[in-house]
Amino acid sequence: AQLVESGGGLVQPGGSLRLSCAASGFTFSNYHMSWYRQAPGKERELVAIIRSASGGTNYADSVKGRFTISRDNAKNTVYLQMNNLKPEDTAVYYCNARFVREYWGQGTQVTVSS
């Protein structure tokens, strides 16, 4: 099984990025998919989750109204649309899949700076 993130980079405050996570090696549609992030010197935190069956979503309070998680089961891909980015959003963003097993991606760096 493999999760490969892409779409990170350097963006100015107020800008947008779209992260993608391509999954392979497991039945993607059965898995709850999440995005986590870890800033330097801080613990990894849950940013957003999208459930497998219902497609229901939940967000960390710090990103509500700015970030949107979505999934395309036909493409085995989960996305994180990030708008109105702030310097405090700077972190390595990780994709996570959880059901009978748990998988992690390698992470993609997001830097918000002027």
N, C-alpha and C positions, 0 to 999 in steps of 0.2 A: 504494500500500500504506500501511496505517496501523495503529499500535498505540496504544491508549488505555488508560492505567492509571487505576484508581480504588481507593478504600478506605483511603487514607492518612489520617493525623490525629494528634492528641495522645492519648497513653495513658499511664497510670501504670506504673511498673515492676511486672512480674508479670502485666500485662494481655495481651490478645490483639487482633490485627487480622487481617483477611483482605483481601489485595490481589487485584484482578482486572485482567486485561489482555485487552481485546477486540480481535481482529485482523480486518482486512478487506483486500481487494485482492490476496490471494495464497492459494495452496492451503495452508491452515493445517496440515493433517494431515501434510504432507511436511516440515515445518520442526521443527528442534530449538528448544525454547523455554527461555529462561533468565530469571532475575531477577538483576540486578546492583544494587549500591548504592554511593553515593558520599557520604562524610561530609565536612564542611568541612575543607579543607586536606589531604585524603587522596585517593589515587587511587581510581578506580572499581574495585570488586572483584566477582568472581562470587560469588553467594550460593547459587544452586541451578540445576540444569539438568534438563530432562526430555526424553528423546529421542523422535524422531518415531515410529519403527516399534515399538521394543520397549517404550517407555514407561519405560525405565530411568531412574533418578534418581541424582544426585550432589549433595552439599552441601559447603559450606565447613565446616571443622572448628568454627568459632565458632558455627554455628547447628544443627549436628547434634543431633537429639533434641528440638529446639524448633520448627523450621520444617518445613513440608511443602509441596512443590510438586505440583500436579496439573493435568490438562488435560481439557477437554471438547471433543473434535473436532466434535461436533454443534453446539456453540455458538461454535466458533472462539475459545475463551477459555482462558487459563491463569490459575491461581490460586497464591497464596502464603499459606498459613495460618501465622501467626506467633503462637506461644504463649510464655508466660514471658518477655516482652520485657524487655530490659535497656537502661539509658541508652546503652550503647555500640552499640545497634542504631539509634540516631538517624542518619538519612541520607535522601537522596533515592533512592528505589527506581525502577529502570528495567526495563522489559520489553524483551527482545531475541529476535528471530527469526533463525535462521541456517540456510541450506541453499545454494541456488545464489546467493542474495543475502542481504544482512543488513539488518535493519530495527531501529530503536530507537523506543521510546515517548518521551513528553516528560517522564516522571518524576512521581512522587507523593511528597510529603514525609511521612516518619514521624518523629515526635518522641516519645521516651520520657522522661518527666520527672514528678516529683512536685510 
